[in-house]
Amino acid sequence: MHRLLIMYPRPQNPDAFLDYYKTRHLPAVHNLPGLLSASYGLIDDPKSDWFLTFEALFADQASLQRAVQSDHGKSLAMDIPNYSPGGARMFTHPVHPLSMS
């Protein structure tokens, strides 16, 4: 498994960010090729410079790269300034599950 992690800085207008993000950006995420699962969450600390994180899982690094480099992935990246004027930070990494037994 390979994870795409996107971190968004705290916006000046959190309500506008969330409205656009939830109603326009997130629905388009479902069309990313090879996407296995996705989730997002607001940062608990109101004093944090970071506002929200998004995670997407793919079968492997090649699948993640195909998704990011696809026309749909490029379109999603180009949409970021529409709701996050401060941009976003993107990280990718392999996932190493821990055994809980």
VENQUIBEL-V174087 format. One record per backbone hydrogen bond with DSSP energy under -1.0 kcal/mol. CO is the residue of the C=O (numbers start at 1). NH is the residue of the N-H. If there is no record, write none. Layout:
# VENQUIBEL-V174087
co = [CO | CO]
nh = [NH | NH]
This chain:
# VENQUIBEL-V174087
co = [1 | 2 | 3 | 4 | 5 | 6 | 7 | 8 | 8 | 13 | 14 | 15 | 16 | 17 | 18 | 19 | 20 | 20 | 21 | 26 | 28 | 29 | 32 | 37 | 39 | 41 | 45 | 49 | 51 | 52 | 53 | 54 | 55 | 56 | 57 | 58 | 60 | 61 | 62 | 63 | 64 | 65 | 70 | 71 | 72 | 73 | 74 | 79 | 80 | 80 | 84 | 89 | 91 | 93]
nh = [95 | 58 | 93 | 56 | 91 | 54 | 89 | 51 | 52 | 17 | 18 | 19 | 20 | 21 | 22 | 23 | 24 | 25 | 26 | 29 | 31 | 32 | 35 | 57 | 55 | 53 | 48 | 10 | 43 | 8 | 41 | 6 | 39 | 4 | 36 | 2 | 64 | 65 | 66 | 67 | 68 | 69 | 74 | 75 | 76 | 77 | 78 | 82 | 83 | 84 | 87 | 7 | 5 | 3]
